Amino acid sequence: MPLTTLTAFEMLFDRLRVQDAVSGGTNTLLVIGGAGGVGSITIQLARALTELTVIATASRPETQDWVRELGVHHVINHAEPFGTQLEALGIESVDFIYSTNHSQLYASQAGEVMTAQGRFGLIDDPETFDIAPFKPKSISLHWEFMYTRSLFGTGDMNRQSEILNQVAGLIDDGKIRSKATETLGSINAANLMKAHAILESGKAKGKLVLEGF
């Protein structure tokens, strides 16, 4: 939980600053890759701590069901155009986008569907990322790396302790649940290969667990 929780929480509240409304916006958050480990905790944090309308992308019935279990208001398919799907939901624009994977594929669409002066965040490492579509709307770009505070000894390093304590309370209160969806057995070569095969297929949801030796 700590790694994905910090990655999700820091992006939402320290980078995207979702607590600060976008002027003239729709109070909406779109999570690209909602069924993954980071996406799964992001959805829950947004629902537990904000009044945002939360939308997530998922393409398969089982992952769509999973993000609905986590509390999203709407699900759209990342393999289809965002604009037409959002329009069908009656959503004119999106204030915040949190992209967890393949971010370079969505920059152009983000520029089209986002609210002017909205905020876009990503955590993956695309070889190239074209931000030109963001200029007309003055969309800001934010990267999240969980180790930034410790790596550079920032003055607010204790912030991460505060975050984890706050989320621990949410877990104890039953407002946040574990993202673990499947236990593959003990840590050995065969199970490691099985886990990697699932991850590389792009069809994983939540987090896989290996335990013991």
Backbone as CSV, one residue per row, in Angstrom:
resi,resn,N_x,N_y,N_z,CA_x,CA_y,CA_z,C_x,C_y,C_z
1,MET,0.791,-1.224,0.000,0.000,0.000,0.000,0.831,1.286,0.000
2,PRO,1.961,1.382,0.729,2.639,2.678,0.837,3.064,3.286,-0.497
3,LEU,3.652,2.496,-1.388,4.169,3.067,-2.629,3.045,3.634,-3.490
4,THR,2.039,2.832,-3.760,0.954,3.316,-4.614,0.132,4.403,-3.918
5,THR,0.011,4.308,-2.597,-0.743,5.321,-1.863,-0.065,6.677,-1.956
6,LEU,1.248,6.717,-1.739,1.976,7.986,-1.845,1.923,8.530,-3.266
7,THR,2.070,7.653,-4.244,2.036,8.090,-5.643,0.675,8.685,-5.995
8,ALA,-0.374,8.081,-5.495,-1.724,8.580,-5.768,-2.019,9.857,-4.990
9,PHE,-1.711,9.847,-3.706,-2.056,10.986,-2.843,-1.272,12.232,-3.235
10,GLU,0.040,12.066,-3.444,0.865,13.226,-3.803,0.409,13.839,-5.121
11,MET,0.071,13.011,-6.072,-0.397,13.557,-7.351,-1.702,14.327,-7.158
12,LEU,-2.645,13.727,-6.484,-3.943,14.374,-6.323,-3.841,15.698,-5.578
13,PHE,-3.163,15.686,-4.424,-3.255,16.825,-3.520,-2.039,17.752,-3.520
14,ASP,-0.867,17.248,-3.933,0.328,18.093,-3.955,0.669,18.583,-5.356
15,ARG,0.406,17.763,-6.376,0.747,18.150,-7.748,-0.470,18.767,-8.468
16,LEU,-1.536,17.990,-8.599,-2.726,18.493,-9.297,-3.528,19.474,-8.447
17,ARG,-3.360,19.402,-7.135,-4.089,20.287,-6.210,-5.595,20.276,-6.508
18,VAL,-6.139,19.085,-6.480,-7.564,18.948,-6.810,-8.465,19.656,-5.809
19,GLN,-7.918,19.993,-4.644,-8.703,20.728,-3.666,-8.914,22.180,-4.089
20,ASP,-8.133,22.651,-5.066,-8.283,24.010,-5.599,-9.029,23.928,-6.926
21,ALA,-10.261,24.342,-6.941,-11.113,24.195,-8.117,-10.574,24.966,-9.313
22,VAL,-10.795,24.430,-10.492,-10.478,25.119,-11.738,-11.615,26.091,-12.025
23,SER,-11.277,27.341,-12.239,-12.300,28.364,-12.471,-13.187,27.993,-13.654
24,GLY,-14.495,28.014,-13.422,-15.440,27.688,-14.482,-15.459,26.229,-14.867
25,GLY,-14.887,25.378,-14.017,-14.763,23.960,-14.348,-15.984,23.129,-13.995
26,THR,-15.811,21.828,-14.089,-16.909,20.887,-13.886,-16.709,20.001,-12.652
27,ASN,-15.605,20.253,-11.904,-15.308,19.474,-10.699,-15.182,17.986,-11.015
28,THR,-14.396,17.694,-12.039,-14.254,16.315,-12.515,-12.803,15.876,-12.550
29,LEU,-12.593,14.586,-12.309,-11.282,13.945,-12.388,-11.401,12.733,-13.295
30,LEU,-10.497,12.624,-14.266,-10.418,11.438,-15.121,-9.137,10.693,-14.797
31,VAL,-9.260,9.417,-14.423,-8.112,8.574,-14.124,-7.901,7.629,-15.302
32,ILE,-6.807,7.809,-16.014,-6.490,6.932,-17.142,-5.741,5.722,-16.598
33,GLY,-6.281,4.536,-16.827,-5.719,3.329,-16.242,-6.254,3.106,-14.840
34,GLY,-7.566,3.240,-14.695,-8.175,3.192,-13.373,-8.091,1.853,-12.675
35,ALA,-7.918,0.761,-13.417,-7.941,-0.563,-12.795,-6.581,-1.017,-12.284
36,GLY,-5.515,-0.268,-12.588,-4.185,-0.634,-12.119,-4.002,-0.329,-10.640
37,GLY,-2.805,-0.621,-10.121,-2.545,-0.419,-8.707,-2.691,1.022,-8.268
38,VAL,-2.040,1.952,-8.982,-2.129,3.370,-8.630,-3.530,3.903,-8.908
39,GLY,-4.092,3.515,-10.047,-5.444,3.956,-10.369,-6.456,3.526,-9.329
40,SER,-6.296,2.311,-8.824,-7.248,1.766,-7.850,-7.272,2.569,-6.563
41,ILE,-6.092,2.989,-6.085,-6.070,3.772,-4.849,-6.442,5.223,-5.123
42,THR,-6.116,5.726,-6.317,-6.476,7.098,-6.675,-7.989,7.285,-6.644
43,ILE,-8.695,6.341,-7.237,-10.162,6.404,-7.246,-10.702,6.481,-5.824
44,GLN,-10.198,5.620,-4.957,-10.711,5.565,-3.589,-10.402,6.837,-2.804
45,LEU,-9.199,7.371,-2.982,-8.839,8.602,-2.283,-9.698,9.767,-2.753
46,ALA,-9.911,9.834,-4.066,-10.727,10.921,-4.607,-12.155,10.852,-4.082
47,ARG,-12.690,9.645,-3.978,-14.057,9.499,-3.470,-14.140,9.782,-1.974
48,ALA,-13.106,9.364,-1.225,-13.150,9.513,0.230,-12.864,10.937,0.690
49,LEU,-12.048,11.676,-0.080,-11.546,12.957,0.415,-11.958,14.170,-0.408
50,THR,-12.696,13.974,-1.494,-13.108,15.106,-2.326,-14.564,14.948,-2.745
51,GLU,-15.070,15.999,-3.359,-16.419,15.964,-3.921,-16.370,15.866,-5.444
52,LEU,-15.226,15.469,-5.980,-15.063,15.367,-7.423,-15.955,14.279,-8.015
53,THR,-16.413,14.513,-9.236,-16.998,13.431,-10.038,-15.836,12.664,-10.633
54,VAL,-15.745,11.380,-10.317,-14.587,10.573,-10.710,-14.939,9.681,-11.894
55,ILE,-14.149,9.804,-12.948,-14.301,8.994,-14.157,-13.027,8.180,-14.313
56,ALA,-13.137,6.943,-14.715,-11.950,6.115,-14.923,-12.042,5.407,-16.265
57,THR,-10.876,5.133,-16.850,-10.856,4.351,-18.086,-10.600,2.882,-17.752
58,ALA,-11.313,2.015,-18.428,-11.131,0.565,-18.341,-11.772,-0.020,-19.582
59,SER,-11.162,-1.052,-20.159,-11.648,-1.524,-21.454,-12.336,-2.880,-21.412
60,ARG,-12.114,-3.655,-20.357,-12.685,-4.998,-20.291,-13.776,-5.064,-19.224
61,PRO,-14.754,-5.948,-19.398,-15.845,-6.038,-18.413,-15.356,-6.220,-16.989
62,GLU,-14.332,-7.074,-16.785,-13.870,-7.331,-15.423,-13.180,-6.119,-14.810
63,THR,-12.438,-5.340,-15.625,-11.798,-4.153,-15.074,-12.809,-3.020,-14.904
64,GLN,-13.795,-2.972,-15.760,-14.860,-1.983,-15.582,-15.635,-2.261,-14.303
65,ASP,-15.916,-3.541,-14.044,-16.606,-3.907,-12.803,-15.748,-3.546,-11.584
66,TRP,-14.441,-3.757,-11.695,-13.524,-3.480,-10.594,-13.539,-2.000,-10.222
67,VAL,-13.421,-1.109,-11.209,-13.389,0.322,-10.880,-14.749,0.791,-10.357
68,ARG,-15.802,0.158,-10.812,-17.119,0.504,-10.248,-17.191,0.096,-8.780
69,GLU,-16.624,-1.067,-8.450,-16.576,-1.502,-7.056,-15.838,-0.488,-6.189
70,LEU,-14.831,0.154,-6.775,-14.014,1.115,-6.038,-14.690,2.468,-5.893
71,GLY,-15.782,2.684,-6.650,-16.565,3.883,-6.421,-16.617,4.924,-7.517
72,VAL,-16.104,4.629,-8.719,-16.162,5.647,-9.769,-17.614,5.967,-10.119
73,HIS,-17.821,7.209,-10.553,-19.151,7.605,-11.001,-19.409,7.135,-12.428
74,HIS,-18.344,7.152,-13.255,-18.485,6.779,-14.661,-17.253,6.027,-15.136
75,VAL,-17.453,5.134,-16.107,-16.351,4.406,-16.730,-16.383,4.665,-18.232
76,ILE,-15.214,4.974,-18.808,-15.115,5.081,-20.254,-14.012,4.157,-20.744
77,ASN,-14.006,3.872,-22.026,-13.045,2.947,-22.622,-11.882,3.737,-23.213
78,HIS,-10.652,3.449,-22.739,-9.499,4.191,-23.244,-9.149,3.830,-24.688
79,ALA,-9.774,2.786,-25.221,-9.513,2.404,-26.615,-10.429,3.141,-27.584
80,GLU,-11.332,3.949,-27.052,-12.264,4.708,-27.886,-12.108,6.200,-27.593
81,PRO,-12.517,7.081,-28.502,-12.354,8.519,-28.294,-13.002,8.993,-26.991
82,PHE,-12.243,9.765,-26.226,-12.754,10.261,-24.956,-13.922,11.227,-25.145
83,GLY,-13.775,12.118,-26.113,-14.735,13.201,-26.274,-16.170,12.738,-26.437
84,THR,-16.380,11.789,-27.329,-17.744,11.319,-27.587,-18.308,10.591,-26.373
85,GLN,-17.468,9.860,-25.657,-17.948,9.147,-24.467,-18.313,10.110,-23.344
86,LEU,-17.495,11.139,-23.159,-17.804,12.134,-22.129,-19.062,12.913,-22.494
87,GLU,-19.193,13.238,-23.757,-20.382,13.960,-24.217,-21.640,13.146,-23.945
88,ALA,-21.555,11.833,-24.167,-22.709,10.966,-23.917,-23.088,10.944,-22.441
89,LEU,-22.109,11.217,-21.570,-22.366,11.256,-20.130,-22.827,12.631,-19.670
90,GLY,-22.856,13.581,-20.592,-23.256,14.933,-20.243,-22.157,15.742,-19.588
91,ILE,-20.907,15.324,-19.789,-19.752,16.013,-19.198,-19.077,16.861,-20.274
92,GLU,-19.116,18.175,-20.094,-18.616,19.087,-21.115,-17.093,19.107,-21.182
93,SER,-16.437,18.986,-20.049,-14.977,19.006,-20.011,-14.510,18.376,-18.706
94,VAL,-13.206,18.089,-18.632,-12.619,17.465,-17.447,-11.579,18.419,-16.865
95,ASP,-11.665,18.673,-15.576,-10.745,19.614,-14.931,-9.362,19.024,-14.700
96,PHE,-9.330,17.764,-14.249,-8.075,17.113,-13.882,-7.977,15.755,-14.570
97,ILE,-6.785,15.449,-15.085,-6.528,14.109,-15.618,-5.298,13.544,-14.915
98,TYR,-5.417,12.311,-14.422,-4.299,11.581,-13.831,-4.043,10.385,-14.740
99,SER,-2.934,10.430,-15.467,-2.599,9.366,-16.414,-1.553,8.447,-15.800
100,THR,-1.865,7.152,-15.714,-0.951,6.204,-15.080,-0.144,5.378,-16.072
101,ASN,-0.543,5.360,-17.332,0.219,4.579,-18.322,-0.057,5.073,-19.743
102,HIS,0.893,4.820,-20.631,0.770,5.175,-22.049,0.328,6.629,-22.243
103,SER,0.872,7.505,-21.430,0.407,8.901,-21.420,0.581,9.594,-22.763
104,GLN,1.629,9.214,-23.496,1.874,9.874,-24.785,0.727,9.659,-25.765
105,LEU,-0.056,8.621,-25.558,-1.155,8.328,-26.474,-2.368,9.235,-26.234
106,TYR,-2.391,9.904,-25.090,-3.602,10.634,-24.709,-3.441,12.141,-24.653
107,ALA,-2.265,12.655,-24.977,-2.027,14.097,-24.872,-2.976,14.890,-25.766
108,SER,-3.122,14.437,-27.004,-3.975,15.169,-27.938,-5.418,15.175,-27.467
109,GLN,-5.910,14.013,-27.046,-7.289,13.936,-26.557,-7.474,14.765,-25.284
110,ALA,-6.453,14.763,-24.433,-6.541,15.552,-23.213,-6.715,17.027,-23.537
111,GLY,-5.946,17.490,-24.505,-6.061,18.879,-24.901,-7.461,19.225,-25.391
112,GLU,-8.125,18.267,-25.986,-9.472,18.494,-26.508,-10.526,18.491,-25.405
113,VAL,-10.423,17.569,-24.458,-11.513,17.378,-23.503,-11.336,18.125,-22.184
114,MET,-10.142,18.658,-21.929,-9.912,19.291,-20.638,-10.459,20.711,-20.579
115,THR,-10.800,21.107,-19.367,-11.233,22.469,-19.094,-10.051,23.418,-19.261
116,ALA,-10.301,24.624,-19.764,-9.237,25.622,-19.842,-8.646,25.850,-18.453
117,GLN,-7.317,25.871,-18.382,-6.553,26.024,-17.143,-6.652,24.792,-16.236
118,GLY,-6.988,23.650,-16.854,-7.007,22.409,-16.106,-5.598,21.911,-15.826
119,ARG,-5.501,20.758,-15.157,-4.195,20.229,-14.749,-4.098,18.751,-15.137
120,PHE,-2.986,18.411,-15.779,-2.744,17.053,-16.264,-1.532,16.490,-15.535
121,GLY,-1.664,15.281,-14.978,-0.553,14.640,-14.279,-0.266,13.265,-14.835
122,LEU,1.021,12.867,-14.802,1.400,11.532,-15.268,2.497,10.962,-14.384
123,ILE,2.625,9.638,-14.401,3.646,8.971,-13.588,4.528,8.039,-14.395
124,ASP,4.170,7.776,-15.660,4.971,6.859,-16.457,6.115,7.619,-17.130
125,ASP,6.879,6.934,-17.970,8.081,7.508,-18.565,8.063,7.387,-20.091
126,PRO,7.167,8.121,-20.758,7.130,8.056,-22.226,8.423,8.609,-22.831
127,GLU,8.865,7.997,-23.915,10.085,8.471,-24.568,9.908,9.890,-25.081
128,THR,8.719,10.200,-25.564,8.393,11.557,-25.981,6.997,11.894,-25.485
129,PHE,6.750,13.178,-25.273,5.427,13.598,-24.824,5.170,14.990,-25.391
130,ASP,4.232,15.089,-26.301,3.946,16.334,-27.004,2.962,17.172,-26.201
131,ILE,3.441,18.271,-25.621,2.569,19.117,-24.805,1.942,20.258,-25.608
132,ALA,2.202,20.303,-26.901,1.633,21.381,-27.718,0.110,21.481,-27.594
133,PRO,-0.632,20.348,-27.517,-2.096,20.450,-27.388,-2.552,21.155,-26.111
134,PHE,-1.634,21.320,-25.135,-2.009,21.937,-23.869,-1.945,23.466,-23.911
135,LYS,-1.214,24.019,-24.887,-0.968,25.461,-24.882,-2.222,26.318,-25.013
136,PRO,-3.119,26.052,-25.967,-4.268,26.954,-26.136,-5.107,27.121,-24.872
137,LYS,-5.169,26.071,-24.064,-5.990,26.130,-22.842,-5.161,26.391,-21.581
138,SER,-3.857,26.629,-21.751,-2.968,26.834,-20.596,-3.102,25.697,-19.585
139,ILE,-3.137,24.477,-20.088,-3.196,23.293,-19.231,-1.816,23.059,-18.630
140,SER,-1.730,22.895,-17.332,-0.440,22.668,-16.691,-0.127,21.173,-16.626
141,LEU,1.176,20.856,-16.649,1.642,19.469,-16.662,2.385,19.178,-15.371
142,HIS,2.077,18.032,-14.758,2.676,17.691,-13.469,3.147,16.237,-13.477
143,TRP,4.382,16.043,-13.063,4.911,14.694,-12.920,4.973,14.340,-11.446
144,GLU,4.687,13.083,-11.126,4.785,12.608,-9.744,5.807,11.481,-9.672
145,PHE,6.754,11.624,-8.719,7.737,10.584,-8.434,7.821,10.470,-6.922
146,MET,7.447,9.325,-6.397,7.310,9.156,-4.960,8.594,9.431,-4.203
147,TYR,9.741,9.233,-4.847,11.026,9.363,-4.157,11.617,10.767,-4.216
148,THR,10.931,11.706,-4.831,11.500,13.053,-4.969,11.870,13.651,-3.618
149,ARG,10.962,13.585,-2.660,11.213,14.215,-1.359,12.427,13.602,-0.656
150,SER,12.525,12.274,-0.653,13.658,11.637,0.024,14.947,11.776,-0.782
151,LEU,14.851,11.709,-2.096,16.038,11.774,-2.949,16.743,13.121,-2.834
152,PHE,15.945,14.191,-2.716,16.529,15.526,-2.687,16.449,16.177,-1.302
153,GLY,16.017,15.418,-0.321,15.979,15.933,1.038,15.189,17.221,1.154
154,THR,13.992,17.230,0.563,13.183,18.449,0.559,12.775,18.838,1.982
155,GLY,12.431,20.100,2.142,12.084,20.596,3.464,10.791,20.033,4.017
156,ASP,10.015,19.383,3.157,8.726,18.832,3.611,8.713,17.309,3.576
157,MET,9.855,16.687,3.833,9.932,15.231,3.783,8.933,14.559,4.722
158,ASN,8.641,15.195,5.844,7.719,14.594,6.813,6.299,14.503,6.272
159,ARG,6.046,15.189,5.156,4.730,15.152,4.525,4.317,13.706,4.229
160,GLN,5.270,12.873,3.825,4.921,11.490,3.476,4.469,10.698,4.698
161,SER,5.072,10.978,5.841,4.618,10.330,7.080,3.190,10.742,7.397
162,GLU,2.893,12.013,7.213,1.547,12.514,7.470,0.528,11.856,6.542
163,ILE,0.914,11.713,5.265,0.017,11.087,4.287,-0.292,9.646,4.690
164,LEU,0.754,8.883,5.010,0.560,7.473,5.335,-0.259,7.302,6.611
165,ASN,-0.058,8.159,7.577,-0.858,8.088,8.802,-2.322,8.403,8.509
166,GLN,-2.558,9.403,7.647,-3.935,9.752,7.298,-4.623,8.604,6.574
167,VAL,-3.931,7.997,5.619,-4.534,6.906,4.853,-4.694,5.659,5.712
168,ALA,-3.770,5.430,6.654,-3.934,4.297,7.582,-5.245,4.432,8.346
169,GLY,-5.578,5.672,8.718,-6.840,5.908,9.397,-8.035,5.601,8.512
170,LEU,-7.924,5.962,7.229,-9.002,5.663,6.288,-9.180,4.162,6.100
171,ILE,-8.063,3.437,6.103,-8.138,1.974,5.976,-8.788,1.374,7.219
172,ASP,-8.361,1.844,8.396,-8.942,1.345,9.649,-10.435,1.617,9.712
173,ASP,-10.862,2.739,9.132,-12.280,3.105,9.139,-13.079,2.435,8.024
174,GLY,-12.402,1.638,7.198,-13.091,0.929,6.123,-13.416,1.790,4.914
175,LYS,-12.790,2.974,4.814,-13.073,3.864,3.696,-12.150,3.613,2.503
176,ILE,-11.030,2.927,2.741,-10.089,2.550,1.693,-9.835,1.056,1.818
177,ARG,-9.801,0.357,0.698,-9.544,-1.085,0.725,-8.255,-1.417,-0.012
178,SER,-7.709,-2.570,0.278,-6.491,-3.019,-0.391,-6.733,-3.187,-1.881
179,LYS,-5.686,-2.958,-2.649,-5.771,-3.115,-4.106,-5.392,-4.515,-4.547
180,ALA,-4.963,-5.356,-3.600,-4.562,-6.719,-3.948,-5.769,-7.492,-4.466
181,THR,-5.632,-8.060,-5.637,-6.755,-8.770,-6.244,-6.477,-10.258,-6.459
182,GLU,-5.199,-10.653,-6.411,-4.892,-12.057,-6.656,-3.577,-12.425,-5.982
183,THR,-3.568,-13.544,-5.240,-2.350,-14.064,-4.640,-1.891,-15.265,-5.457
184,LEU,-0.659,-15.166,-5.970,-0.158,-16.190,-6.888,0.678,-17.257,-6.194
185,GLY,0.791,-17.173,-4.870,1.550,-18.187,-4.150,2.889,-17.659,-3.676
186,SER,3.800,-18.573,-3.366,5.097,-18.193,-2.815,6.004,-17.595,-3.888
187,ILE,7.033,-16.906,-3.445,7.977,-16.279,-4.370,8.955,-17.336,-4.869
188,ASN,8.785,-17.730,-6.104,9.719,-18.639,-6.762,9.752,-18.295,-8.245
189,ALA,10.643,-18.937,-8.971,10.845,-18.580,-10.382,9.565,-18.753,-11.201
190,ALA,8.864,-19.866,-10.991,7.654,-20.139,-11.773,6.578,-19.087,-11.530
191,ASN,6.363,-18.743,-10.266,5.321,-17.764,-9.949,5.716,-16.352,-10.363
192,LEU,7.009,-16.052,-10.309,7.470,-14.755,-10.796,7.211,-14.622,-12.296
193,MET,7.464,-15.689,-13.032,7.209,-15.673,-14.470,5.721,-15.520,-14.755
194,LYS,4.903,-16.186,-13.950,3.449,-16.085,-14.122,2.977,-14.657,-13.860
195,ALA,3.500,-14.054,-12.797,3.111,-12.688,-12.467,3.518,-11.719,-13.571
196,HIS,4.743,-11.867,-14.065,5.215,-10.977,-15.134,4.386,-11.155,-16.397
197,ALA,3.997,-12.382,-16.684,3.176,-12.621,-17.877,1.842,-11.888,-17.780
198,ILE,1.246,-11.902,-16.589,-0.021,-11.198,-16.389,0.173,-9.699,-16.552
199,LEU,1.225,-9.160,-15.954,1.492,-7.725,-16.047,1.783,-7.303,-17.483
200,GLU,2.576,-8.105,-18.175,2.955,-7.758,-19.543,1.791,-7.891,-20.516
201,SER,0.773,-8.631,-20.132,-0.393,-8.789,-21.000,-1.244,-7.519,-21.043
202,GLY,-1.017,-6.638,-20.055,-1.820,-5.425,-19.970,-3.226,-5.675,-19.453
203,LYS,-3.468,-6.853,-18.905,-4.816,-7.219,-18.460,-4.919,-7.392,-16.953
204,ALA,-3.897,-6.927,-16.233,-3.947,-7.037,-14.778,-4.910,-6.005,-14.206
205,LYS,-5.414,-6.272,-13.028,-6.209,-5.285,-12.308,-5.747,-5.276,-10.861
206,GLY,-5.760,-4.112,-10.245,-5.277,-3.998,-8.884,-3.819,-4.404,-8.786
207,LYS,-3.472,-5.115,-7.716,-2.104,-5.566,-7.494,-2.060,-7.078,-7.301
208,LEU,-1.033,-7.696,-7.885,-0.772,-9.123,-7.683,0.110,-9.288,-6.461
209,VAL,-0.054,-10.424,-5.762,0.707,-10.659,-4.532,1.489,-11.957,-4.634
210,LEU,2.778,-11.897,-4.278,3.612,-13.074,-4.063,4.099,-12.995,-2.619
211,GLU,4.100,-14.102,-1.901,4.487,-14.026,-0.495,5.299,-15.231,-0.072
212,GLY,6.247,-14.992,0.846,7.054,-16.081,1.356,8.086,-16.556,0.344
213,PHE,8.951,-17.429,0.789,9.988,-17.991,-0.086,9.975,-19.525,0.010
